[in-house]
Amino acid sequence: MFDIKITDGQVLDGTGCPAAVLDIGITGDQIKDMGDLSKAEAKLIISAAGKCVCPGFIDAHSHSDTYLLIEPSAPSKIFQGITTEIVGNCGASAAPLVGKYHMPADWLDKEYPGKWNTVTEYRQLLGKMKPAPNVVLLIGHNTLRAGVAGYENRPLSDSELREAKKLLEQSMEEGGHGFSTGLIYAPAMFASREELVELAKVAAKHDGIYTSHMRSEGTYLLKAIEEAVSIGRDAGLRVQISHLKTSGRKNWPLVDKAIRLIRKAREEGLEVAADRYPYTSGCTDLDVIFPEWAAEGGREVILSRLRNSSERKRLREDLLKEQSENDWSGITIGSTNHRDNKKFRGMPLFDIAKRLGMEPVDTVLYFAASDELKTSAFFAGMSEENMMKILAEPYVMLGTDASLRALEGPLSKDYPHPRAYGSFPRFLRMSLDGKTVSLPEAVRKMTSLPAKHFQIKDRGIIAKGKKADIVVFDAVKLRDVSDYSVPHQLSKGIEYLIVNGVLTITKGAITGSRAGKML
């Protein structure tokens, strides 16, 4: 007798093969049998007639590290069909917490159910919270570098590099899957390629992966791709290019050259892949546009610069040199910190500037100071055509590039990018509507492709002996609902979600059972 039997579903097994009508028998956390199971008994039978049945989706680029401790049910993710989140991206990870490192602002201001420093302690606390999805942890470069050397603009000393490598070694031994960088953020932006190679070699010893939010996604995109590929080649490990894009209209023509660079590396035998979210606006901290000198030193130092009239003037002048009118017009304010700024959430920077009687540059400085560097923003400037071209590449998988969110509680208070709630259903809808790759290929990009590249064992494919992470969705009802005006909205169409053999969503509602684990 099976614990769960899924009957008559259109099974897309994750390999890219066409759908086939099959039954699936689950016992414990494994798929035990497939085919015609009409005569087999089961404790629970799920009729999936007319529905699509797939391996659970893998979010290849998530930032839910600490939020899973606050809201382990992860509603914004599971209602996209996500059963595994790869966290610790862009150089920031939940662990290890040492030295002068401080977590990103949106993590730092939250209350947690316990304390941790090491990966082992994080794993233990996460286990107690029983997350709904599985978790794969990357170890962040910013976390390591700031921990051993703070936020100064300088090379690491020999002793600091040895300490960072030792920390990464320990973290990999305790369960890290790889090494991530966020090279547009301080202090990572001050690191040399040689430093990154040395650290990547530590991850390579453990058969880990190197993932990178590269130094440029615009003007210097091609150089950034070359650097990422060279780090993988020199360190001897797999490479994941985070949220591959061509930012800024003047850089849109770079897309074909960027794709050719990645294809060439793959043809040479390097395991290089990428992820992407299906939106043409990105989202990060508003102060990401600050020049290097202004980003140095950490939060308190940067805030002191904003209070210093001469340094603020210098920053203003530099921003005016670096940002065009098109750049300003592409910025929309997201989350804010000061109570007086809440009314500006979701508004274009230009509109806010007019309302405040300021120039756009002064409006940016106003937010940076009043929100104490805790303002997020949506940055438009990507091409829809380029996005579709990138999403169609066979090595490009899906990632939300977002932390989980919820409709109530502490994770409902901010103003997130709609990708946090809608990335996976949005891409599937594109496929179902004939706007991008075929449905079997779309499912492969969400399942077996990330499972293989990140070496997530026994997941990503529906087959006998594989773990029972399964999603059942209604292709007619499936859609993303979240948008830039009302972001906190769950996607629709996910009928059932099974994680490690446990029913997490049934008939479109959360069951309350959570069986995710740190892999």
C-alpha angles and dihedrals in degrees: 000000000000123000090222131013121192110199137201097353127153094247117209100186098199097251095098094256119136118270120274129194105245143148119236124208119203127192119178108326096331140085101240102179144359136194129052103359096159092125095048120099124227138182089230128023121198115195108214097173109152091009132107118245118199141161111274111276120254117218099216094192117036135150098198095116099124099018090068086066090056101039108017092172087072095200098179089056104039092049086061089056093255114154099166130040123197104210136179094066131157093030097296120106135167090242153080097033109191142141120345097346116124122190120246113286095253091055096039098061096054130096117236134201093240145349131267140169109172130054089250091055091047090050091050093050092045090050091054090052092052101218119216095227129047116255132220113190127211120192114237124231092211088052091054099039097046089045094058101029111013124226102312124135101242142094118274114258117240091257092049092050090050089051092049091049090049091051091049091047091053092045092050091049089051094054112291115146098201151325123282132194135199101193097179091061130079128283094015091060088066094057123106124230087246091059090051092049092052092052093042089056088062091055089046091058087064094043088252130156132245114224123183141194088199130226091257138019093177133031096009097034095125093051089048092053090048090052093049092049092046091052090054091047095048096042095041102234143112119278130216118190107210121230095342110216147140106236121200125031093254089059098050092096089063093074098091093047090048092052091047091053091054094044090050092052090050092048088054089058100259115140099233123157138154144209133221140181118224098243133092096220123071128205133215141122113319091228091063085096091064115112119252096260091054093048094054124105105030135270101310093047092050091049090050088055090054089053092049109086097210095046092044089052091050091049091049091052092049092049091051090052094049102038123066125204088259089055092053092046090054095059123098122179116242124173120008135191109204114077092231091058098056091091090064096060112124093014125124114250091238092057092048091048091055091047091051094041092239140122114256091251091054090047089057090051090047091055093044092054101037094043092042092235092308098116119116123198141193112234116204120194106106125118120242090212092052091047091055091046092052094045089053094058108109094229095051116101132184126268131168094211085211145106117241118268136194137210092237139022128038094324092058096063102079132069108247132186109264089243087080089069106022117032101106100040088044092056092044089050089053089053095046090050092051096248098121140004123342119279095253089051092046090053091048089055089055098044129017095024096061091035091057098041094046091037095236101173123231095357138097096053134072104228139123112288095019122121114272101247102142138161127199116196138177107235091203097052098035114117144128114249104180115101139169093270098047107017101168098081127119120233119249134227104051102124102173135011124188122190118187089342094308122118107240099166123026125181089349096306133103112254096203092238114121123188105162120130139186105265 
